[in-house]
Amino acid sequence: MSTHEDIRAAISRSRPAFYALRGGGWRDYVTLLHPPYTAWHLSYVVLGVALAPAVHIDRLGASLVAFFLAMGLSAHALDELAGRPLNTRIPDRTLRLIAAGGLGGAVAMGIAGSLIVTPWLLVFVVFGLFIAPAYNLEWFGGRFHSDFWFAFAWGSFPFLTAYWVSGERLELSALLGAIAAFALSLAQRVLSRRVREVRRRVRAIEGKAVYANGAIEEIDRAWAIEPLERALMLMALSIVAVSVAALVTRL
């Protein structure tokens, strides 16, 4: 089956996300990870190390594990607790344990890193400890649940943290890389927001697109969602590939 047909089939089954598996059992836990998006944002960690003045593979490994715990597990568990957007059947108690364990593990690794590498790492640890629940649980009336904070917390922050951990200083390449991660994450937010709205709230889209040559195309939910999700998948693949390529070049 082609990618085009895959996407249309996924949409027709009204899944909450294109990467969501059929509900129940272990599949819910895979869906909870948001695999393409988790890989996307972890790639900023790889890119941060690749662009840093010094490359330390052991610090890269630790940073990847810490951000996987904080973003891949904790943040996504908190997001699911805050409204069940993925419609998983994971019990609330289990989600709380995943959220607490993931964030706690990430903080513990950050504290250990501050003792081994530099105490300044604690600044990043404190910010991460705050922004994960503040964003996903919409603290302070949702003030931190915005396009800006998503782009910074899920884009610039992992990049800058990994850059600092590996290079122990921030140079011009850190600023430029942080801007790139911010912009890419903001683009992701813009595209995925429309997709979520259509998938989860719109029952039907009806109409016709009439082209200049007289051709007529039926407009439906798949027509509205498909190009956006294809773009998101291609962007995820691209940033992962670019990050790995940059790291391989440095090695």
Backbone as CSV, one residue per row, in Angstrom:
resi,resn,N_x,N_y,N_z,CA_x,CA_y,CA_z,C_x,C_y,C_z
1,MET,0.850,-1.194,0.000,0.000,0.000,0.000,0.886,1.244,0.000
2,SER,0.563,2.254,-0.811,1.370,3.460,-0.902,1.171,4.337,0.320
3,THR,2.084,5.308,0.471,1.945,6.251,1.572,0.629,6.999,1.482
4,HIS,0.244,7.375,0.270,-1.017,8.075,0.034,-2.194,7.238,0.537
5,GLU,-2.210,5.972,0.203,-3.296,5.088,0.617,-3.250,4.819,2.112
6,ASP,-2.041,4.730,2.675,-1.900,4.517,4.122,-2.568,5.639,4.898
7,ILE,-2.296,6.853,4.490,-2.840,8.005,5.197,-4.354,8.036,5.083
8,ARG,-4.874,7.793,3.877,-6.320,7.807,3.709,-6.985,6.709,4.549
9,ALA,-6.352,5.546,4.620,-6.909,4.457,5.420,-6.926,4.819,6.892
10,ALA,-5.848,5.465,7.349,-5.771,5.870,8.754,-6.853,6.888,9.085
11,ILE,-7.051,7.841,8.183,-8.053,8.872,8.405,-9.450,8.263,8.435
12,SER,-9.704,7.320,7.531,-11.033,6.717,7.450,-11.383,5.962,8.725
13,ARG,-10.375,5.492,9.451,-10.641,4.783,10.704,-10.766,5.744,11.875
14,SER,-10.673,7.061,11.618,-10.874,8.092,12.621,-9.959,7.927,13.827
15,ARG,-8.718,7.592,13.586,-7.761,7.504,14.675,-7.444,8.909,15.173
16,PRO,-7.099,9.073,16.446,-6.815,10.408,16.981,-5.540,11.025,16.427
17,ALA,-4.651,10.198,15.846,-3.409,10.688,15.235,-2.968,9.669,14.192
18,PHE,-2.212,10.115,13.202,-1.824,9.206,12.124,-0.917,8.092,12.608
19,TYR,-0.235,8.309,13.743,0.668,7.294,14.284,0.000,6.424,15.350
20,ALA,-1.264,6.694,15.660,-1.956,5.947,16.714,-2.286,4.525,16.252
21,LEU,-1.945,3.553,17.084,-2.282,2.162,16.796,-3.693,1.858,17.271
22,ARG,-4.198,0.703,16.885,-5.513,0.274,17.357,-5.489,0.217,18.874
23,GLY,-6.524,0.747,19.506,-6.546,0.906,20.951,-6.485,-0.395,21.727
24,GLY,-5.915,-0.323,22.935,-5.887,-1.458,23.841,-4.505,-2.051,24.033
25,GLY,-4.244,-2.537,25.269,-3.018,-3.267,25.562,-1.753,-2.468,25.322
26,TRP,-0.709,-3.184,24.887,0.600,-2.568,24.679,0.570,-1.486,23.596
27,ARG,-0.404,-1.582,22.690,-0.479,-0.601,21.598,-0.735,0.810,22.132
28,ASP,-1.466,0.913,23.224,-1.717,2.229,23.813,-0.423,2.882,24.293
29,TYR,0.490,2.078,24.797,1.749,2.618,25.305,2.654,3.083,24.165
30,VAL,2.578,2.385,23.033,3.341,2.827,21.859,2.763,4.145,21.349
31,THR,1.438,4.209,21.269,0.782,5.440,20.826,1.113,6.595,21.742
32,LEU,1.165,6.330,23.051,1.452,7.368,24.036,2.795,8.041,23.781
33,LEU,3.729,7.310,23.203,5.063,7.853,22.946,5.098,8.870,21.807
34,HIS,4.011,8.957,21.007,4.034,9.822,19.827,5.322,9.571,19.035
35,PRO,5.581,8.345,18.576,6.891,7.978,18.008,7.523,8.975,17.044
36,PRO,6.813,9.449,16.000,7.508,10.361,15.074,7.880,11.689,15.717
37,TYR,7.032,12.188,16.620,7.318,13.466,17.262,8.399,13.330,18.331
38,THR,8.408,12.219,19.053,9.471,11.995,20.025,10.826,11.916,19.323
39,ALA,10.873,11.178,18.204,12.123,11.097,17.434,12.522,12.478,16.913
40,TRP,11.541,13.252,16.472,11.778,14.600,15.957,12.469,15.456,17.014
41,HIS,11.913,15.494,18.221,12.451,16.387,19.245,13.726,15.853,19.879
42,LEU,13.888,14.547,19.908,15.164,14.003,20.378,16.284,14.297,19.379
43,SER,15.911,14.484,18.124,16.934,14.802,17.123,17.564,16.161,17.401
44,TYR,16.845,17.058,18.088,17.440,18.339,18.459,18.568,18.140,19.465
45,VAL,18.446,17.110,20.302,19.519,16.784,21.235,20.763,16.369,20.457
46,VAL,20.571,15.509,19.464,21.687,15.055,18.631,22.310,16.235,17.897
47,LEU,21.467,17.100,17.357,21.973,18.256,16.611,22.734,19.211,17.532
48,GLY,22.241,19.383,18.771,22.918,20.248,19.717,24.332,19.779,20.004
49,VAL,24.504,18.481,20.197,25.836,17.927,20.440,26.695,18.039,19.181
50,ALA,26.093,17.776,18.017,26.851,17.814,16.763,27.404,19.198,16.467
51,LEU,26.691,20.254,16.886,27.133,21.625,16.607,27.943,22.235,17.740
52,ALA,28.056,21.531,18.857,28.793,22.058,20.014,30.295,22.098,19.742
53,PRO,31.022,22.952,20.468,32.476,23.045,20.276,33.197,21.725,20.513
54,ALA,32.679,20.894,21.414,33.273,19.584,21.686,32.168,18.537,21.687
55,VAL,32.454,17.377,21.149,31.476,16.290,21.076,31.852,15.201,22.080
56,HIS,30.925,14.928,22.998,31.121,13.868,23.987,29.971,12.869,23.826
57,ILE,30.277,11.698,23.302,29.244,10.711,23.031,28.561,10.229,24.309
58,ASP,29.333,10.113,25.404,28.712,9.671,26.651,27.684,10.692,27.141
59,ARG,27.985,11.979,26.975,27.042,13.020,27.380,25.839,13.063,26.441
60,LEU,26.072,12.764,25.164,24.962,12.673,24.218,24.010,11.555,24.641
61,GLY,24.570,10.399,24.972,23.729,9.279,25.388,22.906,9.614,26.614
62,ALA,23.537,10.246,27.596,22.821,10.620,28.819,21.732,11.655,28.527
63,SER,22.047,12.605,27.660,21.064,13.637,27.306,19.860,13.039,26.587
64,LEU,20.113,12.094,25.684,19.013,11.438,24.969,18.102,10.682,25.934
65,VAL,18.715,9.960,26.873,17.909,9.214,27.851,17.091,10.175,28.702
66,ALA,17.709,11.263,29.169,17.013,12.223,30.027,15.837,12.869,29.299
67,PHE,16.046,13.279,28.052,14.955,13.921,27.322,13.892,12.907,26.890
68,PHE,14.286,11.667,26.673,13.276,10.649,26.393,12.375,10.458,27.617
69,LEU,12.983,10.427,28.790,12.204,10.286,30.014,11.282,11.484,30.234
70,ALA,11.822,12.687,30.005,11.058,13.900,30.274,10.001,14.190,29.220
71,MET,10.370,14.049,27.930,9.446,14.387,26.851,8.674,13.168,26.354
72,GLY,9.412,12.121,26.014,8.756,10.939,25.449,7.813,10.274,26.417
73,LEU,8.166,10.225,27.703,7.329,9.557,28.700,6.520,10.548,29.533
74,SER,7.198,11.354,30.340,6.496,12.196,31.308,5.538,13.196,30.655
75,ALA,6.032,13.998,29.724,5.195,15.030,29.116,3.998,14.435,28.383
76,HIS,4.207,13.344,27.695,3.111,12.725,26.964,2.096,12.073,27.897
77,ALA,2.579,11.537,29.022,1.652,10.980,30.012,0.813,12.099,30.626
78,LEU,1.431,13.230,30.932,0.693,14.370,31.470,-0.331,14.882,30.466
79,ASP,0.049,14.917,29.196,-0.862,15.368,28.147,-2.078,14.449,28.055
80,GLU,-1.847,13.156,28.166,-2.961,12.208,28.097,-3.853,12.325,29.330
81,LEU,-3.271,12.612,30.461,-4.055,12.817,31.684,-4.959,14.043,31.575
82,ALA,-4.497,15.031,30.817,-5.197,16.316,30.757,-6.331,16.350,29.741
83,GLY,-6.924,15.225,29.398,-8.040,15.253,28.452,-8.141,14.064,27.531
84,ARG,-7.238,13.099,27.675,-7.272,11.886,26.846,-7.343,12.181,25.341
85,PRO,-6.447,13.011,24.814,-6.493,13.322,23.382,-6.240,12.112,22.484
86,LEU,-5.528,11.099,22.987,-5.229,9.915,22.175,-6.204,8.765,22.442
87,ASN,-7.131,8.976,23.348,-8.159,7.963,23.654,-7.573,6.621,24.093
88,THR,-6.462,6.649,24.800,-5.892,5.391,25.283,-6.693,4.882,26.474
89,ARG,-6.490,3.597,26.789,-7.166,2.998,27.937,-6.208,2.819,29.111
90,ILE,-5.102,3.517,29.075,-4.125,3.440,30.166,-4.741,4.077,31.410
91,PRO,-4.762,3.376,32.533,-5.366,3.930,33.749,-4.689,5.229,34.192
92,ASP,-5.470,6.110,34.814,-4.924,7.371,35.294,-3.748,7.142,36.244
93,ARG,-3.871,6.160,37.097,-2.809,5.876,38.062,-1.504,5.529,37.336
94,THR,-1.619,4.745,36.280,-0.430,4.361,35.519,0.173,5.566,34.820
95,LEU,-0.669,6.417,34.281,-0.177,7.627,33.622,0.553,8.526,34.617
96,ARG,0.023,8.621,35.824,0.685,9.436,36.846,2.042,8.850,37.215
97,LEU,2.110,7.539,37.308,3.379,6.886,37.624,4.399,7.109,36.513
98,ILE,3.946,7.006,35.258,4.838,7.243,34.121,5.332,8.681,34.131
99,ALA,4.405,9.614,34.385,4.768,11.030,34.395,5.776,11.333,35.502
100,ALA,5.488,10.844,36.713,6.370,11.115,37.843,7.713,10.409,37.678
101,GLY,7.668,9.158,37.237,8.906,8.407,37.066,9.780,8.977,35.969
102,GLY,9.162,9.369,34.858,9.931,9.933,33.756,10.582,11.251,34.130
103,LEU,9.795,12.133,34.733,10.341,13.438,35.101,11.361,13.307,36.228
104,GLY,11.060,12.430,37.177,11.996,12.223,38.275,13.317,11.654,37.794
105,GLY,13.251,10.704,36.869,14.473,10.130,36.310,15.291,11.160,35.557
106,ALA,14.600,12.024,34.785,15.302,13.058,34.022,15.988,14.050,34.955
107,VAL,15.281,14.438,36.027,15.855,15.382,36.995,17.066,14.763,37.689
108,ALA,16.951,13.488,38.064,18.071,12.806,38.728,19.299,12.773,37.828
109,MET,19.073,12.507,36.532,20.197,12.498,35.596,20.782,13.891,35.430
110,GLY,19.918,14.902,35.458,20.403,16.268,35.342,21.243,16.689,36.537
111,ILE,20.802,16.294,37.720,21.561,16.621,38.927,22.921,15.914,38.896
112,ALA,22.923,14.656,38.491,24.186,13.923,38.376,25.101,14.604,37.372
113,GLY,24.536,15.053,36.258,25.330,15.746,35.249,25.909,17.042,35.766
114,SER,25.145,17.739,36.624,25.651,19.004,37.174,26.834,18.769,38.093
115,LEU,26.878,17.610,38.721,27.995,17.282,39.606,29.234,16.857,38.819
116,ILE,28.991,16.235,37.665,30.094,15.716,36.860,30.621,16.748,35.865
117,VAL,29.685,17.467,35.217,30.057,18.384,34.136,30.203,19.822,34.639
118,THR,29.078,20.424,35.017,29.085,21.813,35.477,27.813,22.100,36.266
119,PRO,27.920,22.867,37.367,26.727,23.217,38.153,25.710,24.030,37.365
120,TRP,26.153,24.710,36.304,25.224,25.510,35.496,24.146,24.657,34.834
121,LEU,24.372,23.372,34.751,23.372,22.482,34.170,22.084,22.497,34.981
122,LEU,22.175,22.858,36.266,20.987,22.914,37.121,19.968,23.936,36.618
123,VAL,20.436,24.966,35.923,19.517,25.956,35.356,18.587,25.277,34.348
124,PHE,19.144,24.420,33.513,18.347,23.696,32.526,17.422,22.690,33.217
125,VAL,17.924,22.054,34.267,17.121,21.063,35.000,15.894,21.719,35.615
126,VAL,16.093,22.860,36.254,14.968,23.560,36.898,13.924,23.991,35.863
127,PHE,14.399,24.499,34.733,13.448,24.914,33.687,12.660,23.706,33.181
128,GLY,13.338,22.596,32.919,12.657,21.405,32.436,11.655,20.870,33.436
129,LEU,12.016,20.893,34.722,11.122,20.426,35.773,9.856,21.274,35.829
130,PHE,9.983,22.552,35.519,8.819,23.439,35.535,7.992,23.347,34.262
131,ILE,8.633,23.397,33.104,7.889,23.561,31.856,7.108,22.314,31.464
132,ALA,7.568,21.124,31.835,6.847,19.911,31.450,5.424,19.898,32.008
133,PRO,5.238,20.054,33.329,3.862,20.107,33.833,3.156,21.423,33.500
134,ALA,3.890,22.540,33.492,3.257,23.832,33.224,2.632,23.863,31.838
135,TYR,3.330,23.284,30.855,2.789,23.263,29.489,1.671,22.244,29.347
136,ASN,1.937,21.012,29.740,0.975,19.942,29.479,-0.265,19.986,30.368
137,LEU,-0.138,20.489,31.578,-1.287,20.593,32.472,-1.911,21.989,32.434
138,GLU,-1.344,22.845,31.579,-1.879,24.198,31.363,-2.007,24.987,32.662
139,TRP,-0.895,25.028,33.408,-0.868,25.829,34.628,-1.031,27.312,34.301
140,PHE,-1.428,28.077,35.322,-1.568,29.531,35.197,-2.507,29.910,34.046
141,GLY,-3.619,29.190,33.972,-4.617,29.501,32.950,-4.168,29.217,31.538
142,GLY,-3.209,28.325,31.385,-2.737,27.982,30.042,-1.745,28.972,29.478
143,ARG,-1.196,29.847,30.337,-0.258,30.871,29.854,0.972,30.262,29.183
144,PHE,1.384,29.093,29.660,2.566,28.444,29.093,2.202,27.409,28.030
145,HIS,0.911,27.286,27.730,0.470,26.346,26.696,0.190,27.139,25.422
146,SER,1.255,27.628,24.815,1.127,28.501,23.649,2.106,28.079,22.566
147,ASP,1.957,28.680,21.400,2.864,28.376,20.290,4.307,28.690,20.671
148,PHE,4.518,29.841,21.308,5.881,30.229,21.668,6.512,29.211,22.611
149,TRP,5.794,28.850,23.671,6.376,27.950,24.661,6.543,26.548,24.123
150,PHE,5.673,26.117,23.226,5.885,24.814,22.599,7.175,24.840,21.786
151,ALA,7.332,25.853,20.947,8.505,25.931,20.080,9.792,26.053,20.887
152,PHE,9.733,26.792,21.995,10.937,26.946,22.807,11.224,25.692,23.627
153,ALA,10.191,25.177,24.310,10.395,24.053,25.221,10.670,22.746,24.504
154,TRP,10.079,22.548,23.331,10.255,21.284,22.622,11.248,21.391,21.470
155,GLY,11.682,22.608,21.182,12.645,22.803,20.101,13.970,23.367,20.587
156,SER,13.960,24.628,20.981,15.197,25.297,21.385,15.792,24.695,22.656
157,PHE,14.945,24.375,23.625,15.447,23.908,24.923,16.269,22.617,24.830
158,PRO,15.764,21.547,24.213,16.606,20.344,24.117,17.887,20.582,23.314
159,PHE,17.800,21.424,22.288,19.004,21.743,21.511,20.040,22.450,22.366
160,LEU,19.631,23.503,23.062,20.556,24.286,23.874,21.119,23.485,25.045
161,THR,20.271,22.653,25.649,20.735,21.833,26.768,21.838,20.879,26.327
162,ALA,21.597,20.177,25.225,22.589,19.221,24.725,23.862,19.937,24.282
163,TYR,23.708,21.093,23.656,24.856,21.891,23.226,25.712,22.270,24.439
164,TRP,25.049,22.748,25.498,25.765,23.167,26.700,26.440,21.988,27.391
165,VAL,25.713,20.879,27.512,26.268,19.707,28.187,27.528,19.216,27.488
166,SER,27.515,19.219,26.179,28.658,18.700,25.435,29.789,19.723,25.311
167,GLY,29.437,20.997,25.038,30.462,22.011,24.798,30.808,22.857,25.995
168,GLU,29.932,22.863,27.018,30.115,23.637,28.252,30.198,25.143,28.018
169,ARG,29.701,25.588,26.891,29.573,27.016,26.617,28.643,27.180,25.418
170,LEU,28.126,28.396,25.238,27.241,28.693,24.119,27.924,29.672,23.176
171,GLU,27.994,29.313,21.899,28.594,30.170,20.890,27.533,30.579,19.870
172,LEU,27.952,31.262,18.814,27.009,31.742,17.802,26.218,30.588,17.194
173,SER,26.860,29.451,16.976,26.159,28.303,16.397,25.020,27.835,17.300
174,ALA,25.133,28.065,18.611,24.055,27.700,19.536,22.831,28.572,19.281
175,LEU,23.049,29.866,19.099,21.937,30.784,18.827,21.251,30.439,17.517
176,LEU,22.037,30.222,16.472,21.464,29.915,15.161,20.729,28.570,15.180
177,GLY,21.328,27.587,15.847,20.676,26.287,15.945,19.395,26.359,16.745
178,ALA,19.382,27.155,17.815,18.181,27.312,18.628,17.060,27.976,17.835
179,ILE,17.428,28.945,16.996,16.427,29.600,16.143,15.839,28.599,15.156
180,ALA,16.684,27.766,14.559,16.214,26.758,13.611,15.286,25.764,14.289
181,ALA,15.670,25.287,15.487,14.821,24.337,16.215,13.500,24.978,16.593
182,PHE,13.545,26.248,16.980,12.325,26.986,17.329,11.386,27.080,16.124
183,ALA,11.943,27.486,14.973,11.128,27.666,13.774,10.523,26.350,13.301
184,LEU,11.318,25.281,13.319,10.803,23.977,12.899,9.704,23.482,13.829
185,SER,9.895,23.683,15.121,8.879,23.262,16.082,7.609,24.098,15.943
186,LEU,7.775,25.369,15.636,6.615,26.228,15.425,5.847,25.791,14.183
187,ALA,6.575,25.424,13.127,5.923,24.917,11.917,5.168,23.625,12.225
188,GLN,5.768,22.764,13.030,5.098,21.528,13.439,3.805,21.843,14.166
189,ARG,3.854,22.789,15.063,2.676,23.178,15.851,1.556,23.691,14.955
190,VAL,1.900,24.522,13.988,0.902,25.087,13.080,0.212,23.984,12.277
191,LEU,1.005,23.071,11.723,0.440,21.997,10.908,-0.368,21.002,11.757
192,SER,0.197,20.597,12.872,-0.459,19.565,13.674,-1.729,20.077,14.347
193,ARG,-1.789,21.370,14.654,-2.996,21.906,15.283,-4.199,21.747,14.365
194,ARG,-4.033,22.062,13.083,-5.152,21.907,12.138,-5.534,20.436,12.006
195,VAL,-4.533,19.559,11.931,-4.805,18.131,11.805,-5.597,17.627,13.009
196,ARG,-5.186,18.027,14.204,-5.890,17.590,15.418,-7.334,18.056,15.414
197,GLU,-7.551,19.295,15.010,-8.910,19.833,14.990,-9.808,19.011,14.072
198,VAL,-9.307,18.725,12.873,-10.120,17.989,11.907,-10.332,16.549,12.359
199,ARG,-9.276,15.891,12.827,-9.379,14.489,13.237,-10.301,14.295,14.438
200,ARG,-10.206,15.178,15.415,-10.855,14.944,16.696,-12.160,15.701,16.901
201,ARG,-12.405,16.739,16.100,-13.602,17.552,16.346,-14.532,17.713,15.151
202,VAL,-13.998,17.541,13.960,-14.819,17.741,12.757,-15.430,16.415,12.312
203,ARG,-16.737,16.367,12.225,-17.406,15.132,11.813,-17.313,14.900,10.310
204,ALA,-17.473,15.969,9.550,-17.448,15.798,8.095,-17.061,17.108,7.427
205,ILE,-16.418,16.991,6.287,-16.108,18.127,5.424,-16.657,17.788,4.049
206,GLU,-17.502,18.639,3.533,-18.142,18.360,2.257,-17.981,19.549,1.317
207,GLY,-17.792,19.251,0.037,-17.673,20.310,-0.942,-16.926,19.843,-2.175
208,LYS,-16.617,20.787,-3.039,-15.901,20.473,-4.271,-14.856,21.547,-4.545
209,ALA,-13.741,21.114,-5.095,-12.717,22.046,-5.563,-12.797,22.067,-7.084
210,VAL,-13.059,23.244,-7.646,-13.184,23.380,-9.103,-11.915,24.042,-9.628
211,TYR,-11.174,23.342,-10.468,-9.897,23.835,-10.979,-10.083,24.643,-12.265
212,ALA,-9.041,25.387,-12.608,-9.117,26.259,-13.783,-9.367,25.486,-15.068
213,ASN,-8.896,24.230,-15.123,-9.096,23.433,-16.341,-10.445,22.724,-16.362
214,GLY,-11.284,22.996,-15.373,-12.609,22.403,-15.327,-12.715,21.144,-14.495
215,ALA,-11.583,20.612,-14.045,-11.606,19.397,-13.223,-12.262,19.692,-11.871
216,ILE,-12.949,18.690,-11.362,-13.643,18.825,-10.077,-13.169,17.724,-9.140
217,GLU,-12.832,18.124,-7.922,-12.371,17.166,-6.926,-13.239,17.272,-5.677
218,GLU,-13.699,16.131,-5.192,-14.494,16.117,-3.966,-13.617,16.468,-2.766
219,ILE,-14.141,17.278,-1.882,-13.424,17.673,-0.669,-14.013,16.923,0.522
220,ASP,-13.155,16.249,1.282,-13.598,15.529,2.468,-12.537,15.651,3.557
221,ARG,-12.704,14.917,4.649,-11.751,15.001,5.754,-10.359,14.569,5.313
222,ALA,-10.281,13.521,4.530,-8.983,13.048,4.057,-8.297,14.099,3.196
223,TRP,-9.054,14.800,2.375,-8.511,15.850,1.516,-7.884,16.953,2.364
224,ALA,-8.510,17.257,3.503,-8.026,18.328,4.357,-6.810,17.921,5.188
225,ILE,-6.754,16.642,5.577,-5.717,16.182,6.494,-4.469,15.671,5.790
226,GLU,-4.660,14.943,4.708,-3.568,14.184,4.090,-2.300,14.982,3.803
227,PRO,-2.366,16.139,3.130,-1.107,16.845,2.820,-0.390,17.344,4.064
228,LEU,-1.149,17.697,5.096,-0.526,18.174,6.330,0.216,17.043,7.033
229,GLU,-0.386,15.871,7.100,0.265,14.755,7.771,1.446,14.225,6.973
230,ARG,1.349,14.256,5.673,2.494,13.859,4.860,3.653,14.823,5.085
231,ALA,3.347,16.126,5.170,4.387,17.121,5.431,5.020,16.885,6.800
232,LEU,4.212,16.586,7.812,4.737,16.343,9.154,5.646,15.117,9.181
233,MET,5.232,14.048,8.504,6.066,12.845,8.464,7.394,13.106,7.763
234,LEU,7.343,13.840,6.657,8.562,14.139,5.913,9.482,15.070,6.692
235,MET,8.894,16.026,7.421,9.700,16.927,8.239,10.381,16.168,9.373
236,ALA,9.644,15.235,10.000,10.226,14.426,11.073,11.397,13.607,10.549
237,LEU,11.207,12.979,9.411,12.279,12.186,8.809,13.476,13.060,8.467
238,SER,13.211,14.247,7.957,14.290,15.136,7.524,15.149,15.609,8.684
239,ILE,14.515,16.062,9.769,15.302,16.595,10.887,16.091,15.491,11.570
240,VAL,15.527,14.298,11.646,16.270,13.172,12.222,17.492,12.865,11.359
241,ALA,17.294,12.806,10.040,18.395,12.490,9.128,19.475,13.564,9.164
242,VAL,19.080,14.834,9.172,20.044,15.935,9.213,20.847,15.907,10.503
243,SER,20.181,15.628,11.624,20.876,15.597,12.913,21.903,14.472,12.965
244,VAL,21.511,13.310,12.506,22.432,12.176,12.500,23.592,12.456,11.544
245,ALA,23.295,13.045,10.386,24.348,13.369,9.414,25.354,14.346,10.017
246,ALA,24.862,15.344,10.732,25.751,16.326,11.373,26.640,15.663,12.407
247,LEU,26.068,14.746,13.177,26.858,14.043,14.196,27.910,13.152,13.566
248,VAL,27.516,12.427,12.523,28.474,11.538,11.828,29.626,12.354,11.273
249,THR,29.346,13.522,10.741,30.389,14.399,10.201,31.392,14.787,11.293
250,ARG,30.877,15.102,12.481,31.778,15.491,13.574,32.616,14.305,14.076
251,LEU,32.045,13.122,13.981,32.779,11.936,14.457,33.843,11.490,13.470
